[in-house]
Amino acid sequence: MFNMNIIIALPYHLIRLSAYIFNLLIFSIIIIQISYAHDNNAKISLLDNIKNIKFTTYTKKHFEDFIVKCHAKGIPLDFKKEFGSNLSGADFSDLDIRGSIFKDVVLVQANFQRSNLSNSVFNNSDARSANFTNADMSKSIIKESNLQFANFTSTDLNKTHIHTSNISYALFNNADMRHSIIEKSKGLYTYFTDTELLSTLILDSVIQNANFHDSEAEDITIQNSDLSYSNLFGANLSNSRIQNSTLKNTIMYGVNLDFADLTGSDLSHTNLEVSSIYSANFYNTNLSNAQIHAVDSNYTNFTNANFNKTVFNNTAISYAILNNATLINAQLNNSTITESIMKEIDARHSNFNTINLFNNNMSLSFFSGATFHNTNITNNNLSMISMNSSVINNVNFYNSNLSHASISYSKITNTIYKNINAENSLWLLSTLESSNFSNNILNNITFAKNKLNKVSFFNNTLQKTHIIKSQFNASSLYKNDLLESQFQNCTFNKTIIIDNRNSPNNKAINSTKDLQDFFTSTKILDINYSHFDFRKLKIDGINFSNSILNNANFSALTLKDVNFTNANLSFSNFSHSKLYNINFSGANLENSNFLQANIQNVLTKGAKLYNVKR
């Protein structure tokens, strides 16, 4: 019996990968079944159409004699002149009939297997269901002909020109079509599996629902053509030019698009998963509703690209240009974008989940209504962005430029702003909770009608800042520069404004004496006093459960009966302290300092103890 414990023991990402492969296989089976159904119905229709066509009575011997006669006279092999217009069912297999002319000839179910047809002409011919397998048709011209259900498997079509013809349901599997041209032609459900398409041209044609599985199409040119619903699984399209064409709803799983130019093409609803995109050009390309999973895209131009409702999973984009790209309602999960130019992108209502954004220029962009979750934003230019009505949760903003940004009607939780420049920015009607601002430049900002709960401001420059009608609860402003700043009609609850330079008048707790009185009267606190120096305070018996006290200084203190359950004490300093009956259960003590601390009866059940100094 199958052991379910094996599945349970698998890593989560392997389970996801297995599920994804299973879904892909099911999807492929469905596509094959649909294609088979179309092929079968079309074959039935073809048989109905040709059932009354009479096969020729000419034999291969007649054709051989004709070839000898033409060669002797040095004249072209014009089969209509010699045999008439109906050569249906004729057997030309293994014949050397290079340079032949088949003009206005019916060749339904004719057999050209292994024949040499190089430099031949098929003009206005009906070659439905004809067999050209392993034939040499290089440098031939096929014009205004019907090739439905014709079989070109393993045929040499090098430098052949197919013009204004119907190649629907035809088989070109394993054919050599290098340097060939398909122009103004129709090809529904045509097969190009494992076909050599190097430097091929597909121009002004409709090749829908075709199968290009694993085709070698390097340097191919596809212009003004429609390849919708086609299967390009594993195709090599490197250095291709797919311009102003429609490839919507195509399967491009595992496709090589390195150095490709897809200017102006429609790839909406396309599956681009596990594809390679290096130094490509997607200028003005429609990629809306596309699936982009496990893709590495480097040095690529996505200017004016449409990514609306596109899903990015486990994707890495670097050194790219995404100026004016639209990502409305896009989903970005477990992905990284680095060293890219993303000016004036429109990412309204998009979802950034577990994303790394490093060293990008994203100025003048729109993120209104967007959601950022578990995201790192480092060394980015976010100047003059609009981040209104957004949800920002567990995000790290490091060393970034937010000057002149508009952040209004937003909800910000568990977020860190460190070493950012947000001069002249607007923060309006937003809710900020359990967040930290440290070492930032926040001059000349307008901060109005916001609600702050457990928010810490430490060592920021807040000069000439207007803080208007905002509510501060369980928050702290510590060691900031508040020169010429103002608090206008603000309310303060359990909030400290201590040891700031040029502090304006306010009704918060403004001194360590007032804070000691507060601690004496209030024993249960859920606050954010990050970075605060508690060394001059007596805090015995206080319950700091769920408080945020990272980087706080408790060194050389004697602490008794203090409850830090589930508190954030990362990078806090307890060196040389005396700790009696302290409860750190569930607390975050990562990178905290307990050097030479005297610890007695301390609980650390469930605490995070990574890199604790002892």
HUVENUR-V863881 format. One record per pair of residues at least 4 apart in sequence whose C-alpha atoms are under 8 Angstrom apart, sorted by the first residue. I is the first residue (numbers start at 0). GAP is how many residues later the second one is. Records with the same first field share a line. If there is no record, write none. Layout:
I->GAP ; GAP
//
This chain:
2->4
3->4
4->4
5->4
6->8
9->4 ; 5
10->4
11->4
12->4
13->4
14->4
15->4
16->4
17->4
18->4
19->4
20->4
21->4
22->4
23->4
24->4
25->4
26->4
27->4
28->4
29->4
30->4
31->4
32->4
33->4
34->4 ; 154
35->4
36->4
37->4
38->4 ; 130 ; 150
39->4
40->4
41->4
42->4 ; 106
43->4
44->4
45->4
46->4
49->58
52->35
53->34
54->31 ; 32 ; 33 ; 34 ; 35
55->30 ; 31 ; 32 ; 33 ; 34
56->33
57->4 ; 5 ; 29 ; 32
58->4 ; 31 ; 32
59->4 ; 30 ; 31 ; 32
60->4
61->4
62->4 ; 29
63->4 ; 31
64->4
65->4 ; 11
66->4 ; 10 ; 30
67->4
68->4
69->4 ; 5 ; 6 ; 7
70->4 ; 5
75->23 ; 24 ; 25
76->20 ; 22 ; 23 ; 24
77->4 ; 22 ; 23 ; 24 ; 25
78->4 ; 5 ; 21 ; 22 ; 23
79->4 ; 5 ; 21 ; 22 ; 23 ; 24 ; 25
82->4
83->21
84->19 ; 20 ; 21
85->19 ; 20 ; 21
86->18 ; 19 ; 20 ; 21 ; 23
87->18 ; 19 ; 20 ; 21 ; 22
88->18 ; 19 ; 20 ; 21 ; 22
89->17 ; 19 ; 20 ; 21
90->19 ; 20 ; 21
91->18 ; 19 ; 20 ; 21 ; 23
92->18 ; 19 ; 20 ; 21 ; 22
93->18 ; 19 ; 20 ; 21 ; 22
94->17 ; 19 ; 20 ; 21
95->19 ; 20 ; 21
96->18 ; 19 ; 20 ; 21
97->18 ; 19 ; 20 ; 21 ; 22
98->18 ; 19 ; 20 ; 21 ; 22
99->17 ; 19 ; 20 ; 21
100->19 ; 20 ; 21 ; 22
101->18 ; 19 ; 20 ; 21 ; 23
102->18 ; 19 ; 20 ; 21 ; 22
103->19 ; 20 ; 21 ; 22
104->19 ; 20 ; 21
105->19 ; 20 ; 21
106->18 ; 19 ; 20 ; 21 ; 23
107->18 ; 19 ; 20 ; 21 ; 22
108->18 ; 19 ; 20 ; 21 ; 22
109->17 ; 19 ; 20 ; 21
110->19 ; 20 ; 21
111->18 ; 19 ; 20 ; 21 ; 23
112->18 ; 19 ; 20 ; 21 ; 22
113->18 ; 19 ; 20 ; 21 ; 22
114->17 ; 19 ; 20 ; 21
115->19 ; 20 ; 21
116->18 ; 19 ; 20 ; 21 ; 23
117->18 ; 19 ; 20 ; 21 ; 22
118->18 ; 19 ; 20 ; 21 ; 22
119->17 ; 19 ; 20 ; 21
120->19 ; 20 ; 21 ; 22
121->18 ; 19 ; 20 ; 21 ; 23
122->18 ; 19 ; 20 ; 21 ; 22
123->19 ; 20 ; 21 ; 22
124->19 ; 20 ; 21
125->19 ; 20 ; 21
126->18 ; 19 ; 20 ; 21 ; 23
127->18 ; 19 ; 20 ; 21 ; 22
128->18 ; 19 ; 20 ; 21 ; 22 ; 41
129->17 ; 19 ; 20 ; 21
130->19 ; 20 ; 21
131->18 ; 19 ; 20 ; 21 ; 23
132->18 ; 19 ; 20 ; 21 ; 22
133->18 ; 19 ; 20 ; 21 ; 22
134->17 ; 19 ; 20 ; 21
135->19 ; 20 ; 21
136->18 ; 19 ; 20 ; 21 ; 23
137->18 ; 19 ; 20 ; 21 ; 22
138->18 ; 19 ; 20 ; 21 ; 22
139->17 ; 19 ; 20 ; 21
140->19 ; 20 ; 21 ; 22
141->18 ; 19 ; 20 ; 21 ; 23
142->18 ; 19 ; 20 ; 21 ; 22
143->19 ; 20 ; 21 ; 22
144->19 ; 20 ; 21
145->19 ; 20 ; 21
146->18 ; 19 ; 20 ; 21 ; 23
147->18 ; 19 ; 20 ; 21 ; 22
148->18 ; 19 ; 20 ; 21 ; 22
149->17 ; 19 ; 20 ; 21
150->19 ; 20 ; 21
151->18 ; 19 ; 20 ; 21 ; 23
152->18 ; 19 ; 20 ; 21 ; 22
153->18 ; 19 ; 20 ; 21 ; 22
154->17 ; 19 ; 20 ; 21
155->19 ; 20 ; 21
156->18 ; 19 ; 20 ; 21 ; 23
157->18 ; 19 ; 20 ; 21 ; 22
158->18 ; 19 ; 20 ; 21 ; 22
159->17 ; 19 ; 20 ; 21
160->19 ; 20 ; 21 ; 22
161->18 ; 19 ; 20 ; 21 ; 23
162->18 ; 19 ; 20 ; 21 ; 22
163->19 ; 20 ; 21 ; 22
164->19 ; 20 ; 21
165->19 ; 20 ; 21
166->18 ; 19 ; 20 ; 21 ; 23
167->18 ; 19 ; 20 ; 21 ; 22
168->18 ; 19 ; 20 ; 21 ; 22
169->17 ; 19 ; 20 ; 21
170->19 ; 20 ; 21
171->18 ; 19 ; 20 ; 21 ; 23
172->18 ; 19 ; 20 ; 21 ; 22
173->18 ; 19 ; 20 ; 21 ; 22
174->17 ; 19 ; 20 ; 21
175->19 ; 20 ; 21
176->18 ; 19 ; 20 ; 21 ; 23
177->18 ; 19 ; 20 ; 21 ; 22
178->18 ; 19 ; 20 ; 21 ; 22
179->17 ; 19 ; 20 ; 21
180->19 ; 20 ; 21 ; 22
181->18 ; 19 ; 20 ; 21 ; 23
182->18 ; 19 ; 20 ; 21 ; 22
183->19 ; 20 ; 21 ; 22
184->19 ; 20 ; 21 ; 22
185->19 ; 20 ; 21
186->18 ; 19 ; 20 ; 21 ; 23
187->18 ; 19 ; 20 ; 21 ; 22
188->18 ; 19 ; 20 ; 21 ; 22
189->17 ; 18 ; 19 ; 20 ; 21
190->19 ; 20 ; 21
191->18 ; 19 ; 20 ; 21 ; 23
192->18 ; 19 ; 20 ; 21 ; 22
193->18 ; 19 ; 20 ; 21 ; 22
194->17 ; 19 ; 20 ; 21 ; 22
195->19 ; 20 ; 21
196->18 ; 19 ; 20 ; 21 ; 23
197->18 ; 19 ; 20 ; 21 ; 22
198->18 ; 19 ; 20 ; 21 ; 22
199->17 ; 19 ; 20 ; 21
200->19 ; 20 ; 21
201->18 ; 19 ; 20 ; 21 ; 23
202->18 ; 19 ; 20 ; 21 ; 22
203->19 ; 20 ; 21 ; 22
204->19 ; 20 ; 21
205->19 ; 20 ; 21
206->18 ; 19 ; 20 ; 21 ; 23
207->18 ; 19 ; 20 ; 21 ; 22
208->18 ; 19 ; 20 ; 21 ; 22
209->17 ; 19 ; 20 ; 21
210->19 ; 20 ; 21
211->18 ; 19 ; 20 ; 21 ; 23
212->18 ; 19 ; 20 ; 21 ; 22
213->18 ; 19 ; 20 ; 21 ; 22
214->17 ; 19 ; 20 ; 21
215->19 ; 20 ; 21
216->18 ; 19 ; 20 ; 21 ; 23
217->18 ; 19 ; 20 ; 21 ; 22
218->18 ; 19 ; 20 ; 21 ; 22
219->17 ; 19 ; 20 ; 21 ; 22
220->19 ; 20 ; 21 ; 22
221->18 ; 19 ; 20 ; 21 ; 23
222->18 ; 19 ; 20 ; 21 ; 22
223->19 ; 20 ; 21 ; 22
224->19 ; 20 ; 21
225->19 ; 20 ; 21
226->18 ; 19 ; 20 ; 21 ; 23
227->18 ; 19 ; 20 ; 21 ; 22
228->18 ; 19 ; 20 ; 21 ; 22
229->17 ; 19 ; 20 ; 21
230->19 ; 20 ; 21
231->18 ; 19 ; 20 ; 21 ; 23
232->18 ; 19 ; 20 ; 21 ; 22
233->18 ; 19 ; 20 ; 21 ; 22
234->17 ; 19 ; 20 ; 21
235->19 ; 20 ; 21
236->18 ; 19 ; 20 ; 21 ; 23
237->18 ; 19 ; 20 ; 21 ; 22
238->18 ; 19 ; 20 ; 21 ; 22
239->17 ; 19 ; 20 ; 21
240->19 ; 20 ; 21
241->18 ; 19 ; 20 ; 21 ; 23
242->18 ; 19 ; 20 ; 21 ; 22
243->18 ; 19 ; 20 ; 21 ; 22
244->19 ; 20 ; 21
245->19 ; 20 ; 21
246->18 ; 19 ; 20 ; 21 ; 23
247->18 ; 19 ; 20 ; 21 ; 22
248->18 ; 19 ; 20 ; 21 ; 22
249->17 ; 19 ; 20 ; 21
250->19 ; 20 ; 21
251->18 ; 19 ; 20 ; 21 ; 23
252->18 ; 19 ; 20 ; 21 ; 22
253->18 ; 19 ; 20 ; 21 ; 22
254->17 ; 19 ; 20 ; 21
255->19 ; 20 ; 21
256->18 ; 19 ; 20 ; 21 ; 23
257->18 ; 19 ; 20 ; 21 ; 22
258->18 ; 19 ; 20 ; 21 ; 22
259->19 ; 20 ; 21
260->19 ; 20 ; 21
261->18 ; 19 ; 20 ; 21 ; 23
262->18 ; 19 ; 20 ; 21 ; 22
263->18 ; 19 ; 20 ; 21 ; 22
264->19 ; 20 ; 21
265->19 ; 20 ; 21
266->18 ; 19 ; 20 ; 21 ; 23
267->18 ; 19 ; 20 ; 21 ; 22
268->18 ; 19 ; 20 ; 21 ; 22
269->17 ; 19 ; 20 ; 21
270->19 ; 20 ; 21
271->18 ; 19 ; 20 ; 21 ; 23
272->18 ; 19 ; 20 ; 21 ; 22
273->18 ; 19 ; 20 ; 21
274->19 ; 20 ; 21
275->19 ; 20 ; 21
276->18 ; 19 ; 20 ; 21 ; 23
277->18 ; 19 ; 20 ; 21 ; 22
278->18 ; 19 ; 20 ; 21 ; 22
279->19 ; 20 ; 21
280->19 ; 20 ; 21
281->18 ; 19 ; 20 ; 21 ; 23
282->18 ; 19 ; 20 ; 21 ; 22
283->18 ; 19 ; 20 ; 21 ; 22
284->17 ; 19 ; 20 ; 21
285->19 ; 20 ; 21
286->18 ; 19 ; 20 ; 21 ; 23
287->18 ; 19 ; 20 ; 21 ; 22
288->18 ; 19 ; 20 ; 21 ; 22
289->17 ; 19 ; 20 ; 21
290->19 ; 20 ; 21
291->18 ; 19 ; 20 ; 21 ; 23
292->18 ; 19 ; 20 ; 21 ; 22
293->19 ; 20 ; 21 ; 22
294->19 ; 20 ; 21
295->19 ; 20 ; 21
296->18 ; 19 ; 20 ; 21 ; 23
297->19 ; 20 ; 21 ; 22
298->19 ; 20 ; 21 ; 22
299->19 ; 20 ; 21
300->19 ; 20 ; 21
301->18 ; 19 ; 20 ; 21 ; 23
302->18 ; 19 ; 20 ; 21 ; 22
303->18 ; 19 ; 20 ; 21 ; 22
304->17 ; 19 ; 20 ; 21
305->19 ; 20 ; 21
306->18 ; 19 ; 20 ; 21 ; 23
307->18 ; 19 ; 20 ; 21 ; 22
308->18 ; 19 ; 20 ; 21 ; 22
309->17 ; 19 ; 20 ; 21
310->19 ; 20 ; 21 ; 22
311->18 ; 19 ; 20 ; 21 ; 23
312->19 ; 20 ; 21 ; 22
313->19 ; 20 ; 21 ; 22
314->19 ; 20 ; 21
315->19 ; 20 ; 21
316->19 ; 20 ; 21 ; 23
317->18 ; 19 ; 20 ; 21 ; 22
318->19 ; 20 ; 21 ; 22
319->19 ; 20 ; 21
320->19 ; 20 ; 21
321->18 ; 19 ; 20 ; 21 ; 23
322->18 ; 19 ; 20 ; 21 ; 22
323->18 ; 19 ; 20 ; 21 ; 22
324->17 ; 19 ; 20 ; 21
325->19 ; 20 ; 21
326->18 ; 19 ; 20 ; 21 ; 23
327->18 ; 19 ; 20 ; 21 ; 22
328->18 ; 19 ; 20 ; 21 ; 22
329->17 ; 19 ; 20 ; 21
330->19 ; 20 ; 21 ; 22
331->18 ; 19 ; 20 ; 21 ; 23
332->18 ; 19 ; 20 ; 21 ; 22
333->19 ; 20 ; 21
334->19 ; 20 ; 21
335->19 ; 20 ; 21 ; 22
336->18 ; 19 ; 20 ; 21 ; 23
337->18 ; 19 ; 20 ; 21 ; 22
338->19 ; 20 ; 21 ; 22
339->19 ; 20 ; 21
340->19 ; 20 ; 21
341->18 ; 19 ; 20 ; 21 ; 23
342->18 ; 19 ; 20 ; 21 ; 22
343->18 ; 19 ; 20 ; 21 ; 22
344->17 ; 19 ; 20 ; 21
345->19 ; 20 ; 21
346->18 ; 19 ; 20 ; 21 ; 23
347->18 ; 19 ; 20 ; 21 ; 22
348->18 ; 19 ; 20 ; 21 ; 22
349->17 ; 19 ; 20 ; 21
350->19 ; 20 ; 21
351->18 ; 19 ; 20 ; 21 ; 23
352->18 ; 19 ; 20 ; 21 ; 22
353->19 ; 20 ; 21 ; 22
354->18 ; 19 ; 20 ; 21
355->19 ; 20 ; 21
356->18 ; 19 ; 20 ; 21 ; 23
357->18 ; 19 ; 20 ; 21 ; 22
358->19 ; 20 ; 21 ; 22
359->19 ; 20 ; 21
360->19 ; 20 ; 21
361->18 ; 19 ; 20 ; 21 ; 23
362->18 ; 19 ; 20 ; 21 ; 22
363->18 ; 19 ; 20 ; 21 ; 22
364->17 ; 19 ; 20 ; 21
365->19 ; 20 ; 21
366->18 ; 19 ; 20 ; 21 ; 23
367->18 ; 19 ; 20 ; 21 ; 22
368->18 ; 19 ; 20 ; 21 ; 22
369->17 ; 19 ; 20 ; 21
370->19 ; 20 ; 21 ; 22
371->18 ; 19 ; 20 ; 21 ; 22 ; 23
372->19 ; 20 ; 21 ; 22
373->19 ; 20 ; 21
374->19 ; 20 ; 21
375->19 ; 20 ; 21 ; 22
376->18 ; 19 ; 20 ; 21 ; 23
377->18 ; 19 ; 20 ; 21 ; 22
378->19 ; 20 ; 21 ; 22
379->19 ; 20 ; 21
380->19 ; 20 ; 21
381->18 ; 19 ; 20 ; 21 ; 23
382->18 ; 19 ; 20 ; 21 ; 22
383->18 ; 19 ; 20 ; 21 ; 22
384->17 ; 19 ; 20 ; 21
385->19 ; 20 ; 21
386->18 ; 19 ; 20 ; 21 ; 23
387->18 ; 19 ; 20 ; 21 ; 22
388->18 ; 19 ; 20 ; 21 ; 22
389->19 ; 20 ; 21
390->19 ; 20 ; 21
391->18 ; 19 ; 20 ; 21 ; 23
392->18 ; 19 ; 20 ; 21 ; 22
393->19 ; 20 ; 21 ; 22
394->19 ; 20 ; 21
395->19 ; 20 ; 21 ; 22
396->18 ; 19 ; 20 ; 21 ; 23
397->18 ; 19 ; 20 ; 21 ; 22
398->19 ; 20 ; 21 ; 22
399->19 ; 20 ; 21
400->19 ; 20 ; 21
401->18 ; 19 ; 20 ; 21 ; 23
402->18 ; 19 ; 20 ; 21 ; 22
403->18 ; 19 ; 20 ; 21 ; 22
404->17 ; 19 ; 20 ; 21
405->19 ; 20 ; 21
406->18 ; 19 ; 20 ; 21 ; 23
407->18 ; 19 ; 20 ; 21 ; 22
408->19 ; 20 ; 21 ; 22
409->19 ; 20 ; 21
410->19 ; 20 ; 21
411->18 ; 19 ; 20 ; 21 ; 23
412->19 ; 20 ; 21 ; 22
413->19 ; 20 ; 21 ; 22
414->19 ; 20 ; 21
415->19 ; 20 ; 21
416->19 ; 20 ; 21 ; 23
417->18 ; 19 ; 20 ; 21 ; 22
418->19 ; 20 ; 21 ; 22
419->19 ; 20 ; 21
420->19 ; 20 ; 21
421->18 ; 19 ; 20 ; 21 ; 23
422->18 ; 19 ; 20 ; 21 ; 22
423->18 ; 19 ; 20 ; 21 ; 22
424->17 ; 19 ; 20 ; 21
425->19 ; 20 ; 21
426->18 ; 19 ; 20 ; 21 ; 23
427->18 ; 19 ; 20 ; 21 ; 22
428->19 ; 20 ; 21 ; 22
429->19 ; 20 ; 21
430->19 ; 20 ; 21
431->18 ; 19 ; 20 ; 21 ; 23
432->19 ; 20 ; 21 ; 22
433->19 ; 20 ; 21 ; 94 ; 114
434->19 ; 20 ; 21
435->19 ; 20 ; 21 ; 22 ; 94
436->18 ; 19 ; 20 ; 21 ; 23
437->18 ; 19 ; 20 ; 21 ; 22
438->19 ; 20 ; 21 ; 22
439->19 ; 20 ; 21
440->19 ; 20 ; 21
441->18 ; 19 ; 20 ; 21 ; 23
442->18 ; 19 ; 20 ; 21 ; 22
443->18 ; 19 ; 20 ; 21 ; 22
444->17 ; 19 ; 20 ; 21
445->19 ; 20 ; 21 ; 22
446->18 ; 19 ; 20 ; 21 ; 23
447->18 ; 19 ; 20 ; 21 ; 22
448->19 ; 20 ; 21 ; 22
449->19 ; 20 ; 21
450->19 ; 20 ; 21
451->18 ; 19 ; 20 ; 21 ; 23
452->19 ; 20 ; 21 ; 22
453->19 ; 20 ; 21 ; 22 ; 72 ; 73 ; 74 ; 75 ; 94
454->19 ; 20 ; 21 ; 73
455->19 ; 20 ; 21 ; 22 ; 72 ; 73 ; 74
456->19 ; 20 ; 21 ; 23
457->18 ; 19 ; 20 ; 21 ; 22 ; 72 ; 73
458->19 ; 20 ; 21 ; 22
459->19 ; 20 ; 21
460->19 ; 20 ; 21
461->18 ; 19 ; 20 ; 21 ; 23
462->18 ; 19 ; 20 ; 21 ; 22
463->18 ; 19 ; 20 ; 21 ; 22
464->17 ; 19 ; 20 ; 21
465->19 ; 20 ; 21 ; 22
466->18 ; 19 ; 20 ; 21 ; 23
467->18 ; 19 ; 20 ; 21 ; 22
468->18 ; 19 ; 20 ; 21 ; 22
469->19 ; 20 ; 21
470->19 ; 20 ; 21
471->18 ; 19 ; 20 ; 21 ; 23
472->19 ; 20 ; 21 ; 22
473->19 ; 20 ; 21 ; 52 ; 53 ; 54 ; 55
474->19 ; 20 ; 21 ; 52 ; 53 ; 54
475->19 ; 20 ; 21 ; 52 ; 53 ; 54
476->19 ; 20 ; 21 ; 23
477->18 ; 19 ; 20 ; 21 ; 22 ; 53 ; 54
478->19 ; 20 ; 21 ; 22
479->19 ; 20 ; 21
480->19 ; 20 ; 21 ; 22
481->18 ; 19 ; 20 ; 21 ; 22
482->18 ; 19 ; 20
483->18 ; 20
484->18 ; 19
485->18 ; 19
486->17 ; 18 ; 19
490->16
491->15 ; 16
492->15
493->14 ; 15 ; 33
494->13 ; 14
495->12 ; 13 ; 14 ; 15 ; 19
496->11 ; 12 ; 13 ; 14
497->11 ; 12 ; 13 ; 14
498->11 ; 12
508->5 ; 6
509->4 ; 5
510->4
511->4 ; 24 ; 25
512->4
513->4
514->4
515->4 ; 21 ; 22
516->4
517->4
518->4 ; 20 ; 23
521->20
522->18 ; 19 ; 20
523->18 ; 19 ; 20 ; 21
524->17 ; 18 ; 19 ; 20 ; 22
525->18 ; 19 ; 20 ; 21 ; 22
526->17 ; 19 ; 20 ; 21
527->19 ; 20 ; 21
528->19 ; 20 ; 23
529->18 ; 19 ; 20 ; 21 ; 22
530->18 ; 19 ; 20 ; 21 ; 22
531->17 ; 19 ; 20 ; 21
532->19 ; 20 ; 21
533->18 ; 19 ; 20
534->18 ; 19 ; 20 ; 21 ; 22
537->21
538->20 ; 21 ; 23
539->19 ; 20 ; 21 ; 22
540->19 ; 20 ; 21 ; 22
541->19 ; 20 ; 21
542->19 ; 20 ; 21
543->18 ; 19 ; 20 ; 21 ; 23
544->18 ; 19 ; 20 ; 21 ; 22
545->18 ; 19 ; 20 ; 21 ; 22
546->17 ; 19 ; 20 ; 21
547->19 ; 20 ; 21
548->18 ; 19 ; 20 ; 21 ; 23
549->18 ; 19 ; 20 ; 21 ; 22
550->18 ; 19 ; 20 ; 21 ; 22
551->17 ; 19 ; 20 ; 21
552->19 ; 20 ; 21
553->18 ; 19 ; 20 ; 21 ; 23
554->18 ; 19 ; 20 ; 21 ; 22
555->18 ; 19 ; 20 ; 21 ; 22
556->17 ; 19 ; 20 ; 21
557->19 ; 20 ; 21 ; 22
558->18 ; 19 ; 20 ; 21 ; 23
559->19 ; 20 ; 21 ; 22
560->19 ; 20 ; 21 ; 22
561->19 ; 20 ; 21
562->19 ; 20 ; 21
563->18 ; 19 ; 20 ; 21 ; 23
564->18 ; 19 ; 20 ; 21 ; 22
565->18 ; 19 ; 20 ; 21 ; 22 ; 41
566->17 ; 19 ; 20 ; 21
567->19 ; 20 ; 21
568->18 ; 19 ; 20 ; 21 ; 23
569->18 ; 19 ; 20 ; 21 ; 22
570->18 ; 19 ; 20 ; 21 ; 22
571->17 ; 19 ; 20 ; 21
572->19 ; 20 ; 21
573->18 ; 19 ; 20 ; 21 ; 23
574->18 ; 19 ; 20 ; 21 ; 22
575->18 ; 19 ; 20 ; 21 ; 22
576->17 ; 19 ; 20 ; 21
577->19 ; 20 ; 21
578->18 ; 19 ; 20 ; 21 ; 23
579->19 ; 20 ; 21 ; 22
580->19 ; 20 ; 21 ; 22
581->19 ; 20 ; 21
582->19 ; 20 ; 21
583->18 ; 19 ; 20 ; 21 ; 23
584->18 ; 19 ; 20 ; 21 ; 22
585->18 ; 19 ; 20 ; 21 ; 22
586->17 ; 19 ; 20 ; 21
587->19 ; 20 ; 21
588->18 ; 19 ; 20 ; 21 ; 23
589->18 ; 19 ; 20 ; 21 ; 22
590->18 ; 19 ; 20 ; 21 ; 22
591->19 ; 20 ; 21
592->19 ; 20 ; 21
593->18 ; 19 ; 20
594->18 ; 19
595->18
596->17
//
